[in-house]
């Protein structure tokens, strides 16, 4: 998902900007470390800061009226957290929780809004990204309804690995069940099949991707569709 002319160790999302605009944004941010399990934004509460992940990534989580929750998106270096403030409403749409500890660039919401309001290039980039998120949320709903647990599990493992430089993923069956909105037993069965096929290995909350190719073949087409929509939409930014 990375654009060309990437500056190492920074936000891939901001690398879509021209060098002068990117420099202004980066210089106005503070680099912070995000810890796994940290809650950055809460649904319904004001977004005080926006984040551009570098080596960390986080997930969007939504709840039903009876307090059941499900993860609906994963955001890493390819995106940003708090993009919805560009729509004029500072309240968080969903709760955002860090899933992989690491670094990120952080900017106060007031300052971010100033950049967006006075800079057409930055505003267009964020709006394009919001379009991608809307498409991905809709696709996730269809995927959860029509595709098998094994396909959806492979999908989540792929998008998780895309956002981390290692094939070792710290994911428990309980957490994966929450991601997929299914019972833990369903995850155990699906993961067991993939282990028998030599696609992954699993031990004490750690999943190792043994065959990326096999994982992509196991996943539904939603994984590749999501990448295509991201790339095609962001290319329209230029």
N, C-alpha and C positions, 0 to 999 in steps of 0.2 A: 504493500500500500504506500510505500515511501515515494515521494516525488524526487525529481532529480536535484542535483546540487545541494545535497543534504549536509547541514552542519552537524558533525558528530556530537553526541551527548547532549542533544537538545530536542525540543519538541518537533516531531515530523510534521505535525499539523501547521506549525508556524513557518516551516520551511517552504510552504506554498506561497508565502508572501515574497515580494521583491526584497532584495537585500536591505535597502534603506528602511522599509517598513518593518521588516523582521527585526532589524537592529533596534528600532524604537521600542517595539513590544518587549523584546528580551531585556533590554536595559531598564524597562519600567517594572519588571517582575523581580521577585525574590525567589531564589531557589530554596526549596524546602524538602524535607524528607517526610514521606507519608508512611505510616505504619499499618500493617495488616489489621483489619478490623476497625480502623478509625472511620468514624462517620463524618463526612465532609459537609453534606447538605441534607436537610430533612424536609420531607414533603410538607408543603403548606407554610414553611417558615422562610423568612427572607434569606436570600443568598448574599452573604457578605463578601465572599471572595470567589474568584474563578481560578481554575487550575488547568495547566497544560502538562499532562504527565510526560515524563521522560523515560524512566525505567520502571515506574510503578504503573499499576492499572486498577481500575475500580469498576463496580457494577451498579446498575440502576435496579432498585427493588421497589415493587409496588405491593399493596396489601388489599385484601378484600374487607368487607364490612365486618366479618367475623375474625379479622386479624390473621388470616392465613396470608403468607407472603410468597412471592416468586420473583426471581431475577429475570429481567427482561432485556438487558443489554450489558455489554462489556466495553469499557473505554480505556484505551491506552495512549501511546504516543501519537497515534493517528488522529486523535480527537481532542476535545476539551470538556471540562466539567463546568456547568453553569452557562452554557451557550444560550439557554432560553431567555436570559435577561435581555437579549437583543430585541425581543418581542414586546418589551415595555412592561413586563411583570416580573418582579424580583422574587416572587415566591417560588420555592423549589417544586417542580412537578412530581419528582420522586425522590426517595431517599438514596443517597449515594454512599457506598461503603467501599473502602480500600480492600482489595483482594490480594494484591501483591505489593509488599513493601518496596520502596524505592524513592527516587527523586522526582520532583515536579517543579514547574515554574508557577508561582502564585502571584495574583494581581488583585488588588481591591476592586470590588464591583464598580464603585464610583469612577475610578480611573479607566476601567475597561469600557464603560459606557461612553466616556469622553472620546476614547479612541474610535469606537464604533460610529459615533455620531458625526465625527469630523473627517473620517477616513473611509472613502467609498470602497477601497480595496479590502480593508479589514472587514467591513460590514458584509460585503458580498461573500467573502470566504466563510464567515460564520453562518450566513443564511443558507449557503450551499450545504454546509455540514448539517444544519437542522433538517434540511430536506432528506439527507441520508438517514438521519436518526428516525424520522417519521416513517420512511420506507422500511427500515429494519424492524421497528416495533410492529408494524403491520404484518410483515413477513413472519416474525416470531409467533404471532397469534395463530397464523395459518399452520405453521410448522408444528406448534404444540397440539393443534387439533387433529392433524391428519397423518403425521409421521410417527414411526415406531420409536420406542425409547432408545433402542440401540443406535438408530440414525441420529437422533437428537443428542445423545451422549457424545457420539463422535464429533458432531458439529461443535459442541461446547468445548471439547478437548482441543479441537483445531483452532478455534478463535482464542482460546487461552494460550496455547503454544505460540500463536502469532505475536503475542504481546510479552513474551518472555524469551530470553536467549538460550534457554535450556530445555531439554526434553524431559526433565524431571519436574513434575507438577505436584504441588502440595494441595491435594484435593481429597477430602474424605467422602465416603459414600453418603453420609448424612448431608453434607453440603451439596453434593451433586444431586441428591434427591430434591433439595430445596431449589436448586437451579432449574431443574426440569419440571417441578411441580408434581412429582410422583412419589410413591412410597419407596423407602430404602431398599426393600426387597427387589423392586423392579430394576434399580440401578445395579444391585448385586448380580442379578441374572444377566443383564446386558453386558456388564463389565466382564463377567465370567466367560461369556461367549467370545468376547474380543481377546481375552487372555488365552483361551484355547486355540484361537486362530493365530496367535503370535503377534497380534497388533499392539498390545500393551502388556505391561506387568503391573502388579499392584501389591503394596505391602505397607501396612501401618500408616495409612493416610497419604501415601506417596504413589503417584502413577507415573510410570516411565513409558514414553511413546517409543515403541520398538520399530514400528514401520509407519512413517508418515504417509506413504503411498496407500497402504492398506486402510489407514484411518480415513483418508479422503474418499476411498471407494466405499467405505461403510457409511459415511455421512450422506444425508439427503442433499439434493441439489441446492438447498438454501444457503449452504456455506459458500459455494462458488458464486451464486447469485448476489449474495451480500457484498462480496469483493468487487464484482463487476459494477454494481450500482455505485459503490464508493468511488471507484476509479473513474467511471464515466461522468459522474456528477462533479467531482473535483477537477477534472480536466476542463469542464465548462467554465471553471473559474478564470482561466487564463484568457 
